[in-house]
């Protein structure tokens, strides 16, 4: 073989080997990418499953609290009904101006309809809700209905589940 042909043959072989190596590298990357995507889908599904269970539990406690707190016939019964759903701090937050519980048995009735909870979960053990609903309060046969927004903060207490840890009256919507 002539030296020129030998150089061309070696160069061609090097290009062929390099091309084979590049192709093998690309296929290796492709299979790794597919594996990573499969793992990602698996993790996303696991996260959705875990968060939906806890979200549902927190949402359920939130709704139960609001129904019991804003639907009552006698004020004292209202506080007896909500106590199991709350932490001590949350229970104190429901007292009017942080004072003692009202002891009167006056005829005050309240009911809520159209609850729309909006959730923000900052961690697996903390969740906050902005709750919008129509609240009807009747005192001495005079009824008043308004759309209110109440913020509830929940924490997850080990072996007890979700508990209301804070309640805040955000405001009312007018013109609805």
KACOR-V986373 format. One record per residue. SS is DSSP state (A for helix, B for strand, O for the rest). OMEGA is omega in whole degrees, 0 to 359 (999 if undefined). D_LAST is the distance of its C-alpha to the last C-alpha in whole Angstrom. Layout:
SS,OMEGA,D_LAST ; SS,OMEGA,D_LAST
This chain:
O,178,95 ; O,182,95 ; A,178,93 ; A,179,90 ; A,180,90 ; A,179,90 ; A,179,87 ; A,180,85 ; A,179,85 ; A,178,84 ; A,178,81 ; A,178,80 ; A,179,80 ; A,178,78 ; A,179,76 ; A,179,75 ; A,179,75 ; A,179,72 ; A,178,71 ; A,180,71 ; A,179,70 ; A,180,67 ; A,179,66 ; A,178,66 ; A,180,64 ; A,179,61 ; A,176,61 ; A,177,61 ; A,180,58 ; A,180,56 ; A,176,57 ; A,179,56 ; A,178,53 ; A,178,52 ; A,179,53 ; A,178,50 ; A,179,47 ; A,177,48 ; A,180,48 ; A,178,45 ; A,179,43 ; A,179,45 ; A,178,43 ; A,178,40 ; A,178,40 ; A,179,41 ; A,178,38 ; A,180,35 ; A,181,37 ; A,184,37 ; A,181,34 ; A,177,32 ; A,181,34 ; A,178,33 ; A,180,29 ; A,179,29 ; A,180,31 ; A,179,28 ; A,180,25 ; A,179,27 ; A,178,27 ; A,181,24 ; A,180,22 ; A,179,25 ; A,183,24 ; A,179,21 ; A,181,21 ; A,183,24 ; A,185,23 ; A,175,19 ; O,183,21 ; B,177,24 ; O,182,26 ; O,186,28 ; A,182,27 ; A,177,31 ; A,180,30 ; A,183,27 ; A,176,29 ; A,182,32 ; A,186,30 ; A,186,29 ; A,181,32 ; A,182,34 ; A,192,31 ; B,168,31 ; O,177,34 ; A,179,35 ; A,179,33 ; A,180,30 ; A,178,31 ; A,181,31 ; A,180,28 ; O,180,26 ; O,178,28 ; A,180,27 ; A,178,28 ; A,181,30 ; O,178,32 ; O,178,34 ; O,176,32 ; O,183,31 ; O,184,34 ; O,177,32 ; O,180,32 ; O,182,29 ; O,174,27 ; B,178,24 ; B,181,22 ; B,175,19 ; B,179,17 ; B,176,15 ; B,173,14 ; B,181,13 ; B,174,15 ; B,179,15 ; B,176,18 ; B,189,19 ; B,169,22 ; B,180,25 ; B,184,28 ; B,177,31 ; B,180,34 ; O,182,35 ; O,179,35 ; B,177,32 ; B,177,28 ; B,179,25 ; B,164,21 ; B,186,18 ; B,177,16 ; B,178,12 ; B,176,11 ; B,181,10 ; B,176,12 ; B,179,14 ; B,180,17 ; B,179,19 ; B,182,22 ; O,177,25 ; O,174,23 ; B,185,20 ; B,179,17 ; B,179,13 ; B,177,10 ; B,177,8 ; B,184,7 ; B,175,11 ; B,181,13 ; B,177,17 ; B,175,20 ; B,177,23 ; B,181,26 ; B,172,29 ; B,178,32 ; B,180,35 ; B,182,37 ; O,178,41 ; O,177,42 ; O,181,38 ; B,183,36 ; B,179,32 ; B,175,31 ; B,182,28 ; B,178,30 ; B,178,27 ; B,182,24 ; B,175,21 ; B,184,18 ; B,180,17 ; B,179,14 ; B,180,10 ; B,178,7 ; O,178,6 ; O,178,4 ; O,999,0
